[in-house]
Amino acid sequence: LLQRVCPCHILGPAFIFLFILCFFLPSFIQMGHPSLVHTYPYKQMKLLAAQRSLQARRELLEEACLSHTRKRQVLSPEDLKHLIVDDKHNLIYCYVPKVACTNWKRVLMVLTSDGRLTSPLDIPANEAHVAGNLHTLSEFSVPEINHRLRSYLKFIFAREPFERLVSAYRNKFTRKVTSRWVTALFICYGYIFHPCPKRYVKSTDS
C-alpha cells in the first residue's frame, strides 16, 4: 500500500527551490555564466572591433606612406634595398630596423635554404644581416621588379615608436660592443661630456 504523502512535504522544497531560483537567477545571468549567456554575439563584436582597429591601422599607414612618397614615379635601386624577396614562396618582406627584422630575416633564410637550415634560432644574429644571404628587390631588372610587386604577397611590421627607440638604445648602448661602428657610436654619444675621437669620425664600418 502506498503511504499517503502530505502535500507540505512536496510543496515545501518546491517553494524553497523557486525562491532561490527567482532570487539568484538575475545576478547569476549578469555575471555572464557561459551556460546562460549567448557568447557568439560577444565574440562577433570583439572580431568586428579588431577588424576596425586593423583597418584604421592600414589607413594610417597608407596616409603616412602617401605623405612621404616621392613625386617621381621611377624608383631607384636604393629605394628597394629594404625589400627582401623569397621567390620560392612568392613573398616580399619590407623590413624596418628594430622591428623584429633580425628574426624575420632568420625565418626567410630558413625558407629559402632548400632544407639546409631548419631552425631560425640556430642562425647567429649577425648572419641575418650579412649581404648576400638574402635577395633584395634591388637586384632584379625593372620587368622582374614589376612582376614581383604585382604578383607577390608583400608584408611589413610596425612597432610603437618609443618601444623601438628603447630597443635601439638597449641594443647599441647596453650590450657588449662587438663592432667598430658600435664602438664609435658609443664613444661619440655614450659619454656626453667627452668629445668624439677624430679617428672615429670617418668610420664607415657597419
N, C-alpha and C positions, 0 to 999 in steps of 0.2 A: 504494500500500500504506500502510495506517495504521501509524504507528510505535507500538511498544509503549510505553505510558506507565507509568512507575514509580509504584507506589501511594504512595510517600512524597511525590511531587510534588503529590498531591491531599490526602492526609491531613494533611500539614504545615500548609498555610494554613488548612485547616478547623479543625484543633486550635487554632491561634492565635486564629482568629475566635471560637470557642466560649469560650476562656479569657477574652478581652477582654469578651465579652458577659456572662459569668457574674460577672466581677469588677466591671464598671462599671454594669450594669443596675440593681441595687438602689439605689445612690446617685443614679443618673440619675432614677429614679422618685421618690425622696424630694425631689429638687429641684423637683418639681412641673411638669415639662415638659408643656405643654398637649396634646401628641400622645399622652402616656401616662397622663395623669390625667383622670378624668372631671370636667369643670368644672361641670356642671349642678348636682350636689348642693351644691357650694360656693356658687354664685350663689344657689341657693334658700335656703341657710342665711343668707346676707347679707340677702336680702329679708325673711325672717322676723324677723331681728334688727331691721331697720329698722322693720318693722310694729309690733313690740313696743315699740320706742322711741317711735314716734308715738302709739301707744295710751296709753302711760304719760304722755306729754305732755298728751293730751286729758283723761285722768282728773285730772291735777294741775290743769289749767286749770278743769275743771268743779268740782273741790273748792274752789279758790280763789274762783271766782265765787259758789258757794253760801254760802261763809262771809262774803261781802261783800254779798250780796243783801239789799235792804231787806225788811222784813216786809210792807209794803203791796203789794198786787197791781197797782195802777194806777200807771203810770209818768208822770212829768211831762215836758213838752217839754224841760226842761233835761237829762233823762236821755238824750235821743235826739239831741242835737246832734252827737255824735261818730259817728253812723251816716249815712254818705253813700249816697245812693240813685241807682242807674242803672236807670231804668225801661226803657230800650231793650234792655238785656241781662239784666234781672231780677237785679240784683246789689245787695247791701248790704255796704258796707265799713265796719267799725268801726276807725277809725284811732286809733293811740296815738302821741302826740308822741315824736319821736326814735326811731321805729322805721320809718324809710323812708317816713313818711307823705307827705312832700313829693313824692317820686317817684310814689307810688301815686295821689296826687291829680292829678298831671300826666297819668298814664295814663287816669284816669277822665275828665279834661277832654277828652282826645282821643277817647275812646269815645263821649262824649255830645255832641260838637261837630257831628255830621252832616257831617263832611268838612271843616269849616273849619280844624281843626287836624290836622296829620299826624304830628308828632313830639313826644313828651313833652319832649325835651331842648331844644326851641326855646321852651318856656314858662319865663319867669323864675320863680325860686323863690318870690318874694313874691306872684306872681299866683296861685299854687296855694292860697294861704291867704286870698284875698280872699273875703269873704262874698258869696254870690250866684253865684259861678262854678259851684258845685255845689249840688245839692239835698240837704238833710238830712231824716231821717225826722221830725224835729220839725215840719216844715212841713205835714204831712198831717193829715187828720182821723183820729179813732180807728178807724173802719172801714177806712180806707185803710192805716193803720199795721198793723192786724192782718192784713189781706190780704197785705201785703208781707212781714211777718215769717213768715207761714205758707208762702208760695209762692216767695220769692226765695232765691237762693243767698247765704248770709251767710259772710263770712270776716274773719279778723283775723290780724295778725302779732305775734309776741312777739320779745323780744330779751334777751340776757343782761344782767341789771340793771346790772352795773358798766360794761359797754360802753356802755350807754345813758347812764349818768351821765357817763362821759368824753366822749361825743358832745355832751351838753348843755353841758358845761364848755367844750369847744373851740369850739362854735358861739356861745356867749354871751360868752366872755371872751378868746378868742384871735383872733377875726376882727374885721374893721373894723366899727366901730359905725355902724349905719345908721338907727336909730330912737331916739326919745326914751325909750321904755321900756327898751331895752337900755342906753342911756346911764345911766339912773337905776340899773339893776341893777348895772352895772359900778362906778359911783361908790359905791353903798351897800356892795357886797360884794367888789369887786375889790381895794380897799385897806383892809385890816382895821384899820389904825392911824388912819384918817381917818373922822370921823363923816359920816353921810349928810346932805347939804344938805336943809333943810326944804322947798325948792321941789320936790323930787322925791318927797316922802313920799306926797302925794296924787295922784301921776301915775297916770292910768288908760289912757294910750295903749298899745295893743297892736299 
